[in-house]
Amino acid sequence: MELLPSLVAGLKAVCATFPDGRKGRGGNIAMADFGLSAFAMFFMQSASFLAFQRRLEQGHGRSNCQTLFGIEKIPSDNYIRDMLDGADPALLQPCFARVEQLLAEPAMRQAFGRLGGRIFVAWDGTEYFCSQNIGCPHCLTRKRSNGKVENYHTLMAATVVAPGHSRVVPLFPEFIATQDGAEKQDCERNAVKRWYQKHGERLRPLRPIYLGDDIFACQPIAKMLKDNGDDFIFTCKTSSHKTLYDFMAGAELECHQEKVRQRRSSEIRRYHWIEDVPLRDGKDAMRVNWIGMEIVDAKGRVKFTTAWVTSLPVSKDNVAEIANGGRARWKIENEAFNVMKNHGYELEHNFGHGKKFLAMMLAGLNLLAFAWHTLLESLDPPWRAAREAAAKRTSFFTDLLTLTTYVVFPAWQLLCQSLATFTIPPELLKNQKSNSHSKKSCF
């Protein structure tokens, strides 16, 4: 099992570069330990993980923080918050760059590749903090109808998704935050431009196709992608694209339909498309291709309808696959944001806000933990075996926390083996007892 220790080593090196605000005093806790400790909490899916490891260390002289995460000394929760507040989340970029590199592995290409091996990257914004009492210079603000002002944080997420695949891989986000010198508040469109400027070129070998809702189906963003050789599939609403739909009025559309079996019933998926239509009004309007889709049930009732604009050429042979890609945009809501907020990662929980970067740094570490979990299930056989041994995802993390609460594992390999076989190696228990007796004899 080489992948996870390698990822942890890379994260430790990154955390060691965090600015040390102790003003030359230094300390007996290395900067890397603060970042690793916060990450361990998210990776193990437990806000109590560090507390359990402190107790384990008291009883046995060491803990899983040391053996699994390379943490030399476990800081207190408040000390972690104080020391991470000055660390810009942009410092985590090398860890996410490693995630991008791993997406090129054959197993990941097979799992996420569509339309000839291309990768879908979905864009969307989400809020992860809100308070009327706590704020920082990076907070956005809004005034409610009752007159009260809220401070809040949002981020522009970029997530690798695939039709027919239940897993997603978060990439480095762009934080929607107050920008220096800006008169207006930040927004998703500005954030996605910054994100693309920072990461677009590096992702190009993956041949990405960018997905987004109607807010991104505008000329500046569509042109930005096309000028750089990338493609997109964006939702296209009639309310915000009057020129496009007026142009289409009376035009003859290409048509195609397929009958699809869905569990005990079947449905008809109808596709209509037209190429070379203007995205907006004006002589300089970018030309795009439009696809409309509707799903009709067995009784002939239309139960779903939507439309997209795309830079991809459309034909009878690929229209269904392009539409499936457009619909996969919802996975950033369901498989990413919903999981992050409601199924273990607790993205909206206030683990700490700070006065500078703390809220954003913790959100970044949380997203990184989610990305690692997906990569490990696809690329690391021992982790995958352990994960498959548990009937549910929640059961897996419960077992993971339970074992590491009482037993110190010298390596991830042994921990995953124990999770997969529901047994703890006898020699490990023997060493555990020996260390416990030795510790007690010192008092």
C-alpha positions as CSV (number, residue, x, y, z in Angstrom):
1,M,0.0,0.0,0.0
2,E,2.1,2.9,-1.3
3,L,-0.4,5.5,-2.5
4,L,-1.8,6.7,0.8
5,P,1.5,7.0,2.6
6,S,2.8,8.9,-0.4
7,L,-0.2,11.3,-0.3
8,V,0.3,11.9,3.4
9,A,4.0,12.6,2.9
10,G,3.2,15.1,0.2
11,L,0.7,16.8,2.5
12,K,3.2,16.9,5.3
13,A,5.7,18.7,3.1
14,V,3.1,21.2,2.1
15,C,2.0,21.9,5.6
16,A,5.6,22.5,6.6
17,T,5.6,25.5,4.4
18,F,2.7,27.2,6.3
19,P,3.7,30.5,7.8
20,D,4.8,30.3,11.4
21,G,3.3,33.2,13.3
22,R,5.2,32.6,16.5
23,K,7.5,35.5,15.6
24,G,10.8,33.7,16.0
25,R,9.8,32.0,19.3
26,G,9.2,28.8,17.4
27,G,7.8,26.1,19.5
28,N,7.9,22.4,20.3
29,I,5.2,21.6,17.7
30,A,6.2,21.7,14.0
31,M,4.0,23.7,11.6
32,A,3.3,20.5,9.6
33,D,1.6,19.0,12.7
34,F,-1.1,21.7,12.7
35,G,-2.2,21.1,9.1
36,L,-1.9,17.3,9.4
37,S,-4.0,17.3,12.6
38,A,-6.8,19.3,11.0
39,F,-6.7,17.1,7.9
40,A,-6.7,13.9,9.9
41,M,-10.0,14.9,11.5
42,F,-11.6,15.3,8.1
43,F,-10.0,12.2,6.6
44,M,-11.2,10.0,9.5
45,Q,-14.7,11.6,9.4
46,S,-14.7,12.4,13.1
47,A,-14.4,15.7,15.0
48,S,-13.4,13.6,18.0
49,F,-10.5,11.8,16.3
50,L,-7.7,14.0,17.8
51,A,-9.2,13.7,21.3
52,F,-9.3,9.9,21.0
53,Q,-5.7,9.9,19.9
54,R,-4.5,12.1,22.8
55,R,-6.0,9.5,25.2
56,L,-4.4,6.6,23.3
57,E,-1.1,8.4,23.4
58,Q,-1.4,8.8,27.2
59,G,-2.0,5.1,27.6
60,H,0.5,3.7,25.1
61,G,3.1,6.4,24.5
62,R,2.1,6.9,20.9
63,S,-1.0,7.2,18.7
64,N,-2.3,6.7,15.2
65,C,-1.6,10.4,14.6
66,Q,2.1,9.5,14.7
67,T,2.1,6.2,12.9
68,L,-0.5,6.9,10.2
69,F,-0.3,10.7,9.6
70,G,3.3,11.5,10.6
71,I,2.2,13.9,13.3
72,E,5.0,14.2,15.9
73,K,2.9,16.1,18.5
74,I,-0.8,16.5,18.6
75,P,-1.7,20.2,19.1
76,S,-4.8,21.4,21.0
77,D,-7.8,22.3,19.0
78,N,-7.5,26.0,19.7
79,Y,-3.8,25.9,18.9
80,I,-4.6,24.4,15.5
81,R,-7.1,27.1,14.8
82,D,-4.7,29.9,15.8
83,M,-1.8,28.5,13.7
84,L,-3.8,27.8,10.6
85,D,-5.5,31.2,10.5
86,G,-2.5,32.7,8.8
87,A,-2.1,30.0,6.1
88,D,-3.6,30.9,2.7
89,P,-5.5,27.9,1.3
90,A,-3.6,28.5,-2.0
91,L,-0.7,26.7,-0.3
92,L,-2.7,23.5,-0.6
93,Q,-2.5,23.6,-4.4
94,P,0.4,21.1,-4.8
95,C,-1.8,18.5,-3.0
96,F,-4.6,19.1,-5.5
97,A,-2.1,19.0,-8.4
98,R,-1.2,15.5,-7.3
99,V,-4.9,14.6,-7.4
100,E,-5.0,15.9,-11.0
101,Q,-2.0,13.8,-11.9
102,L,-3.7,10.7,-10.5
103,L,-6.8,11.3,-12.7
104,A,-4.6,10.4,-15.6
105,E,-4.1,6.8,-14.2
106,P,-5.7,4.1,-16.4
107,A,-8.2,3.1,-13.7
108,M,-9.4,6.7,-13.3
109,R,-9.6,7.2,-17.0
110,Q,-11.7,4.1,-17.3
111,A,-14.0,5.2,-14.5
112,F,-14.4,8.9,-15.5
113,G,-13.6,9.0,-19.2
114,R,-16.5,9.8,-21.6
115,L,-16.9,10.9,-25.2
116,G,-13.7,9.3,-26.3
117,G,-11.8,9.4,-23.0
118,R,-12.5,13.0,-22.1
119,I,-13.1,14.2,-18.5
120,F,-16.2,16.2,-17.4
121,V,-15.5,19.0,-14.9
122,A,-18.6,20.5,-13.3
123,W,-18.6,24.1,-12.0
124,D,-20.9,25.4,-9.3
125,G,-20.9,27.6,-6.2
126,T,-21.9,26.6,-2.7
127,E,-22.1,28.3,0.7
128,Y,-20.3,26.8,3.6
129,F,-20.5,29.3,6.4
130,C,-23.0,31.9,7.6
131,S,-23.2,34.0,10.8
132,Q,-24.6,37.3,12.0
133,N,-22.0,37.5,14.8
134,I,-18.7,36.2,13.3
135,G,-16.9,37.6,10.3
136,C,-13.5,38.1,8.6
137,P,-12.1,40.3,5.8
138,H,-12.8,37.6,3.3
139,C,-16.5,37.3,4.2
140,L,-19.2,38.3,1.8
141,T,-22.2,40.2,3.4
142,R,-25.9,40.4,2.7
143,K,-28.8,42.2,4.4
144,R,-31.9,40.2,5.2
145,S,-35.5,41.5,5.1
146,N,-35.5,41.9,8.9
147,G,-32.6,44.3,8.6
148,K,-29.9,42.0,10.0
149,V,-26.6,41.6,8.2
150,E,-25.1,38.2,7.6
151,N,-21.5,37.3,7.0
152,Y,-21.0,34.3,4.8
153,H,-18.4,32.3,2.8
154,T,-19.0,30.6,-0.5
155,L,-16.7,28.7,-2.9
156,M,-16.7,28.0,-6.6
157,A,-16.2,24.2,-6.8
158,A,-14.7,22.3,-9.7
159,T,-15.5,18.6,-9.5
160,V,-14.8,15.7,-11.9
161,V,-18.0,13.8,-12.6
162,A,-19.1,11.1,-14.9
163,P,-22.6,9.9,-16.1
164,G,-23.3,6.5,-14.6
165,H,-20.7,6.8,-11.9
166,S,-21.6,7.4,-8.3
167,R,-18.2,8.9,-7.2
168,V,-16.8,12.4,-7.9
169,V,-13.4,14.0,-7.4
170,P,-13.2,17.6,-6.1
171,L,-10.4,19.7,-7.5
172,F,-9.0,22.9,-6.0
173,P,-11.8,25.4,-5.5
174,E,-11.8,29.1,-6.1
175,F,-13.0,31.0,-3.0
176,I,-15.7,33.6,-3.7
177,A,-14.4,36.3,-1.4
178,T,-13.9,40.0,-1.1
179,Q,-11.2,41.0,-3.6
180,D,-8.7,43.8,-3.0
181,G,-9.7,47.0,-4.7
182,A,-13.1,45.7,-5.9
183,E,-16.1,47.9,-5.4
184,K,-18.6,45.1,-5.9
185,Q,-18.9,41.8,-4.1
186,D,-17.3,38.8,-5.7
187,C,-19.5,36.4,-7.7
188,E,-19.5,32.9,-9.4
189,R,-18.7,34.3,-12.8
190,N,-15.6,36.2,-11.6
191,A,-14.5,33.3,-9.5
192,V,-14.7,30.8,-12.4
193,K,-12.6,33.1,-14.6
194,R,-9.9,33.2,-11.8
195,W,-10.1,29.4,-11.4
196,Y,-9.7,28.9,-15.1
197,Q,-6.7,31.2,-15.3
198,K,-5.0,29.4,-12.5
199,H,-5.8,25.8,-13.4
200,G,-7.1,25.5,-17.0
201,E,-3.8,25.0,-18.7
202,R,-2.6,22.4,-16.2
203,L,-5.8,20.3,-16.7
204,R,-5.6,20.4,-20.5
205,P,-3.9,17.0,-20.9
206,L,-7.1,15.5,-19.4
207,R,-9.1,17.0,-22.3
208,P,-11.8,18.4,-20.0
209,I,-15.3,19.3,-21.0
210,Y,-16.7,21.9,-18.6
211,L,-20.2,21.7,-17.3
212,G,-22.2,24.4,-15.6
213,D,-25.7,25.9,-15.1
214,D,-27.2,28.8,-17.0
215,I,-25.1,31.4,-15.2
216,F,-22.0,30.2,-17.1
217,A,-23.8,30.1,-20.5
218,C,-22.6,33.6,-21.4
219,Q,-20.2,34.9,-24.0
220,P,-17.2,35.9,-21.8
221,I,-17.0,32.4,-20.3
222,A,-17.8,30.4,-23.4
223,K,-15.3,32.4,-25.4
224,M,-12.7,32.1,-22.7
225,L,-12.9,28.3,-23.1
226,K,-13.0,28.1,-26.8
227,D,-10.1,30.6,-27.3
228,N,-8.0,28.2,-25.2
229,G,-9.1,25.0,-27.1
230,D,-11.5,23.7,-24.4
231,D,-15.2,22.6,-24.7
232,F,-18.3,23.2,-22.6
233,I,-21.9,22.0,-22.1
234,F,-23.9,24.7,-20.2
235,T,-27.6,24.7,-19.3
236,C,-29.5,27.2,-21.5
237,K,-32.7,28.7,-20.2
238,T,-35.2,30.6,-22.4
239,S,-35.5,33.4,-19.9
240,S,-31.8,34.4,-20.2
241,H,-31.2,33.6,-23.9
242,K,-34.0,35.4,-25.7
243,T,-31.9,36.1,-28.8
244,L,-30.9,32.5,-29.2
245,Y,-34.5,31.2,-28.9
246,D,-35.8,33.9,-31.2
247,F,-33.2,32.8,-33.8
248,M,-34.4,29.2,-33.5
249,A,-38.1,30.1,-33.9
250,G,-39.3,28.4,-37.0
251,A,-36.0,26.7,-37.7
252,E,-36.0,23.0,-38.6
253,L,-34.3,21.0,-35.8
254,E,-32.5,17.7,-36.1
255,C,-34.3,15.0,-34.1
256,H,-33.4,11.7,-32.6
257,Q,-35.0,9.5,-29.9
258,E,-34.1,6.4,-27.9
259,K,-36.1,4.0,-25.8
260,V,-34.4,3.3,-22.5
261,R,-35.3,0.7,-19.9
262,Q,-35.6,2.1,-16.4
263,R,-36.0,-0.7,-13.8
264,R,-39.6,-2.0,-14.3
265,S,-40.6,0.5,-16.9
266,S,-39.3,2.2,-20.0
267,E,-39.1,5.8,-21.2
268,I,-38.5,7.6,-24.4
269,R,-35.7,10.2,-24.6
270,R,-36.1,12.7,-27.3
271,Y,-33.4,15.0,-28.5
272,H,-33.6,18.0,-30.8
273,W,-30.6,20.1,-31.9
274,I,-29.5,22.9,-34.1
275,E,-25.9,24.0,-34.8
276,D,-24.4,27.5,-35.3
277,V,-26.8,29.7,-33.4
278,P,-25.9,33.0,-31.7
279,L,-25.3,32.9,-27.9
280,R,-26.3,36.5,-27.6
281,D,-27.4,39.6,-29.5
282,G,-24.8,41.5,-31.6
283,K,-22.6,41.1,-34.6
284,D,-19.8,39.7,-32.4
285,A,-22.1,37.0,-30.9
286,M,-20.3,33.6,-30.5
287,R,-21.9,30.8,-32.4
288,V,-22.8,27.6,-30.4
289,N,-24.8,24.4,-30.8
290,W,-28.1,24.0,-29.0
291,I,-29.5,20.7,-27.7
292,G,-33.0,20.2,-26.2
293,M,-34.0,17.0,-24.4
294,E,-37.3,15.7,-23.0
295,I,-38.1,12.4,-21.3
296,V,-41.5,10.8,-21.9
297,D,-42.8,8.1,-19.7
298,A,-44.6,4.9,-20.8
299,K,-48.0,6.8,-20.7
300,G,-46.8,9.5,-23.0
301,R,-46.4,12.2,-20.3
302,V,-43.4,14.5,-20.5
303,K,-41.8,14.2,-17.1
304,F,-38.5,16.1,-17.8
305,T,-37.3,18.7,-20.2
306,T,-34.1,20.7,-20.4
307,A,-31.6,22.3,-22.9
308,W,-28.0,23.1,-23.3
309,V,-25.6,25.1,-25.4
310,T,-22.3,23.4,-26.3
311,S,-19.1,23.9,-28.3
312,L,-19.1,20.2,-29.3
313,P,-20.3,19.2,-32.8
314,V,-23.6,17.4,-32.5
315,S,-24.9,14.4,-34.5
316,K,-27.2,11.5,-34.2
317,D,-24.3,9.4,-33.0
318,N,-23.2,11.5,-30.0
319,V,-26.2,13.7,-29.0
320,A,-27.3,11.2,-26.3
321,E,-23.8,11.1,-24.8
322,I,-23.5,14.9,-24.8
323,A,-26.9,15.2,-23.1
324,N,-25.8,12.6,-20.5
325,G,-22.8,14.8,-19.9
326,G,-24.9,17.9,-19.5
327,R,-27.2,16.1,-17.0
328,A,-24.1,14.9,-15.0
329,R,-23.7,18.5,-13.9
330,W,-26.2,17.7,-11.1
331,K,-23.7,15.3,-9.6
332,I,-21.8,18.3,-8.2
333,E,-25.0,19.0,-6.2
334,N,-25.9,15.4,-5.3
335,E,-22.7,13.5,-5.0
336,A,-20.5,16.4,-4.0
337,F,-22.3,19.2,-2.0
338,N,-24.9,16.9,-0.5
339,V,-22.3,14.4,0.6
340,M,-19.9,17.1,1.9
341,K,-22.7,18.8,3.9
342,N,-24.8,15.9,5.1
343,H,-22.8,12.6,5.1
344,G,-19.7,12.8,7.2
345,Y,-17.6,15.8,6.1
346,E,-19.8,18.4,7.8
347,L,-18.7,21.2,5.4
348,E,-21.1,23.7,6.8
349,H,-20.1,23.0,10.4
350,N,-18.1,25.9,12.0
351,F,-14.9,24.1,13.0
352,G,-13.4,27.5,13.3
353,H,-13.6,30.8,11.5
354,G,-10.5,32.9,12.5
355,K,-9.6,36.4,11.5
356,K,-7.8,35.7,8.2
357,F,-7.9,32.4,6.3
358,L,-9.0,29.7,8.8
359,A,-12.5,29.1,7.4
360,M,-11.1,28.8,3.8
361,M,-8.2,26.6,4.9
362,L,-10.4,24.1,6.7
363,A,-12.8,24.0,3.8
364,G,-9.8,23.2,1.5
365,L,-8.5,20.4,3.7
366,N,-12.0,19.0,3.9
367,L,-12.3,18.9,0.1
368,L,-8.9,17.3,-0.2
369,A,-10.0,14.5,2.2
370,F,-13.0,13.9,0.0
371,A,-10.8,13.8,-3.1
372,W,-8.4,11.3,-1.5
373,H,-11.3,9.0,-0.5
374,T,-12.4,8.7,-4.1
375,L,-8.9,8.2,-5.4
376,L,-8.2,5.5,-2.9
377,E,-11.3,3.5,-3.7
378,S,-10.2,3.4,-7.3
379,L,-6.4,3.1,-7.1
380,D,-5.5,1.5,-3.8
381,P,-6.5,-2.2,-3.5
382,P,-6.1,-2.5,0.3
383,W,-8.2,0.5,0.9
384,R,-10.8,-0.7,-1.7
385,A,-11.0,-4.1,0.0
386,A,-11.5,-2.5,3.4
387,R,-14.2,-0.2,2.0
388,E,-16.0,-3.1,0.2
389,A,-16.0,-5.2,3.3
390,A,-18.3,-2.6,5.0
391,A,-21.9,-2.7,3.8
392,K,-22.3,1.0,3.9
393,R,-20.0,4.0,3.7
394,T,-21.1,5.1,7.2
395,S,-20.2,1.7,8.6
396,F,-16.7,1.9,7.1
397,F,-15.9,5.1,8.8
398,T,-17.4,3.9,12.0
399,D,-15.2,0.8,11.9
400,L,-12.2,2.9,11.0
401,L,-12.7,5.3,14.0
402,T,-13.4,2.4,16.4
403,L,-10.3,0.5,15.5
404,T,-8.1,3.5,15.7
405,T,-9.5,4.6,19.0
406,Y,-8.2,1.5,20.8
407,V,-5.4,0.1,18.8
408,V,-2.2,1.8,17.4
409,F,-1.6,0.6,13.9
410,P,2.0,0.9,12.7
411,A,1.0,1.4,9.0
412,W,-2.1,1.9,6.8
413,Q,-1.6,-1.5,5.3
414,L,-2.3,-3.3,8.6
415,L,-5.2,-1.1,9.4
416,C,-6.9,-1.7,6.0
417,Q,-6.2,-5.4,6.4
418,S,-7.9,-5.5,9.8
419,L,-10.9,-3.6,8.3
420,A,-11.2,-6.0,5.4
421,T,-10.9,-9.2,7.5
422,F,-12.6,-8.0,10.7
423,T,-9.5,-9.2,12.6
424,I,-6.6,-7.6,14.4
425,P,-3.2,-9.3,14.0
426,P,-2.4,-11.1,17.3
427,E,1.1,-9.6,17.4
428,L,-0.4,-6.1,17.2
429,L,-2.5,-6.8,20.3
430,K,0.5,-8.3,22.1
431,N,2.5,-5.2,21.4
432,Q,-0.4,-3.1,22.5
433,K,-0.6,-4.8,25.9
434,S,3.2,-4.6,26.3
435,N,3.3,-0.9,25.6
436,S,0.4,-0.4,28.0
437,H,2.1,-2.3,30.9
438,S,5.3,-0.4,30.2
439,K,3.6,2.9,30.4
440,K,1.9,2.1,33.6
441,S,5.1,1.0,35.3
442,C,6.5,4.5,34.8
443,F,4.1,5.9,37.5
